[in-house]
């Protein structure tokens, strides 16, 4: 894990990766909310 973290810092790809991660989280939340809305 240490080597991977160093590569991310060296590559300076933190912002694009973070934005991508946030987009995935929002997408997953939307998928989780669909069944909840159906129950209500």
Residue frames as a rotation matrix with the C-alpha (Angstrom) as fourth column:
UNK 1
0.565 0.825 0.000 0.00
0.825 -0.565 0.000 0.00
0.000 0.000 -1.000 0.00
UNK 2
0.335 -0.517 -0.787 2.89
0.274 -0.746 0.607 2.37
-0.901 -0.420 -0.108 0.74
UNK 3
-0.701 -0.638 0.318 4.29
0.449 -0.049 0.892 2.08
-0.554 0.768 0.321 -2.80
UNK 4
-0.166 0.740 0.652 0.89
0.952 -0.051 0.301 2.85
0.256 0.671 -0.696 -4.31
UNK 5
0.710 0.441 -0.549 0.41
0.623 -0.757 0.197 5.95
-0.329 -0.482 -0.812 -2.14
UNK 6
-0.115 -0.853 -0.509 3.86
0.204 -0.522 0.829 7.24
-0.972 -0.008 0.234 -3.15
UNK 7
-0.695 -0.102 0.711 3.02
0.701 0.123 0.703 6.75
-0.159 0.987 -0.014 -6.84
UNK 8
0.345 0.909 0.235 -0.20
0.919 -0.378 0.112 8.76
0.191 0.177 -0.966 -6.45
UNK 9
0.637 -0.173 -0.751 1.69
0.306 -0.838 0.452 11.62
-0.708 -0.517 -0.481 -4.74
UNK 10
-0.475 -0.880 0.001 4.48
0.275 -0.148 0.950 11.52
-0.836 0.451 0.313 -7.38
UNK 11
-0.581 0.297 0.758 2.01
0.811 0.137 0.568 11.46
0.065 0.945 -0.321 -10.27
UNK 12
-0.906 0.277 -0.320 0.02
-0.136 -0.907 -0.399 14.33
-0.400 -0.318 0.860 -8.72
UNK 13
-0.711 0.680 -0.177 -3.17
-0.004 0.247 0.969 12.54
0.703 0.690 -0.173 -9.85
UNK 14
-0.889 0.315 -0.332 -4.89
0.412 0.232 -0.881 13.10
-0.200 -0.920 -0.336 -6.51
UNK 15
-0.585 0.692 -0.423 -7.51
-0.496 -0.718 -0.488 15.61
-0.642 -0.076 0.763 -7.70
UNK 16
-0.336 0.490 -0.804 -8.75
-0.846 0.218 0.486 13.65
0.413 0.844 0.342 -10.76
UNK 17
-0.710 0.036 -0.703 -8.81
0.182 0.974 -0.134 10.43
0.680 -0.223 -0.699 -8.73
UNK 18
-0.883 0.378 -0.278 -10.70
0.227 -0.173 -0.958 12.16
-0.410 -0.910 0.067 -5.92
UNK 19
-0.458 0.731 -0.507 -13.26
-0.820 -0.567 -0.077 13.65
-0.344 0.380 0.858 -8.33
UNK 20
-0.410 0.241 -0.880 -13.71
-0.529 0.723 0.445 10.20
0.743 0.647 -0.169 -9.93
UNK 21
-0.861 0.026 -0.508 -14.14
0.387 0.682 -0.621 8.63
0.330 -0.731 -0.597 -6.47
UNK 22
-0.758 0.606 -0.240 -16.76
-0.204 -0.570 -0.796 11.24
-0.619 -0.554 0.556 -5.50
UNK 23
-0.352 0.626 -0.696 -18.68
-0.926 -0.127 0.355 10.64
0.134 0.770 0.624 -8.75
UNK 24
-0.568 0.098 -0.817 -18.74
-0.047 0.987 0.152 6.89
0.821 0.125 -0.557 -8.04
UNK 25
-0.921 0.201 -0.334 -19.97
0.365 0.144 -0.920 7.54
-0.137 -0.969 -0.206 -4.48
UNK 26
-0.558 0.750 -0.355 -22.80
-0.644 -0.661 -0.385 9.79
-0.524 0.014 0.852 -5.73
UNK 27
-0.334 0.388 -0.859 -23.74
-0.756 0.435 0.490 7.16
0.564 0.813 0.148 -8.35
UNK 28
-0.742 0.000 -0.670 -23.80
0.281 0.908 -0.311 4.42
0.608 -0.419 -0.674 -5.69
UNK 29
-0.871 0.442 -0.215 -25.92
0.047 -0.361 -0.931 6.59
-0.489 -0.821 0.294 -3.37
UNK 30
-0.388 0.744 -0.545 -28.42
-0.912 -0.397 0.106 7.19
-0.137 0.538 0.832 -6.19
UNK 31
-0.417 0.180 -0.891 -28.61
-0.348 0.874 0.339 3.44
0.839 0.452 -0.302 -6.87
UNK 32
-0.866 0.057 -0.497 -29.20
0.454 0.506 -0.733 2.81
0.210 -0.861 -0.464 -3.15
UNK 33
-0.794 0.561 -0.233 -31.89
-0.301 -0.697 -0.651 5.52
-0.528 -0.447 0.722 -2.98
UNK 34
-0.596 0.583 -0.552 -34.01
-0.648 0.056 0.760 4.03
0.474 0.810 0.345 -5.81
UNK 35
-0.436 0.472 -0.766 -35.29
0.420 0.860 0.291 1.01
0.796 -0.195 -0.573 -3.79
UNK 36
-0.790 0.125 -0.600 -35.82
0.548 -0.293 -0.783 3.25
-0.274 -0.948 0.163 -0.74
UNK 37
-0.784 0.500 -0.366 -38.00
-0.560 -0.825 0.074 5.65
-0.265 0.263 0.928 -2.78
UNK 38
-0.525 0.593 -0.611 -40.03
-0.310 0.535 0.786 2.71
0.793 0.602 -0.096 -4.11
UNK 39
-0.577 0.274 -0.769 -40.80
0.721 0.613 -0.323 1.55
0.384 -0.741 -0.551 -0.56
UNK 40
-0.752 0.307 -0.583 -42.03
0.201 -0.736 -0.646 5.04
-0.628 -0.603 0.492 0.44
